[in-house]
Amino acid sequence: MALKIWKVALLVKDVKEAEKFYVETLGLPVIERLSLASMGIEGEAVFLDAGNVQLELIPQAAFHGAPERLATCGVHHLSFQVDDVPATQEELKAKGANFILEAFNPIEGMTLAFFDGTNGVNLQLFNWKR
């Protein structure tokens, strides 16, 4: 059996702030909103279309009382495959994105750049011409 990622979930302090960043800055469309009222939680989870995978924004309150590792905001990094890392980097910078590491080539044919998401999540632009 081969597993495939279909969703990456980000636990965030403020869903509206995170949604604004991922929708307005990165251009990811909203697929669905899930009310958490039935769980006794004010607010909603938001699902975004990030290509072949969904990005889910979950309010931290949804995991109140859970083990610490499930209640801590963030993920290490999310990678977005693009055709031209430097050009995409400049486009995102113009929209206010803050780059931690600007476009670089760790190996021949591969270009990466890291930038800030919300709640300390590292985001990556990725291209590998093999």
URZIBEL-V600250 format. One line per field, one symbol per residue. ss: DSSP state (2 for helix, 1 for strand, 0 for the rest). burial: + if it has 24 or more other ideal C-beta (glycine too) atoms within 12 Angstrom, else -. A space follows every 50 residues. Layout:
BEGIN
ss=???
burial=???
END
This chain:
BEGIN
ss=00000011111100222222222220000111111022200001111110 00011111122220000222200000111110002222222222000011 111100000111111100000111111100
burial=-------++++++-+--++-+++-++-+-+------------++++++-+ ---+++++++++----------+++--+++-+--+--++--+----+-+- --+-------+++++++++-+++++++---
END
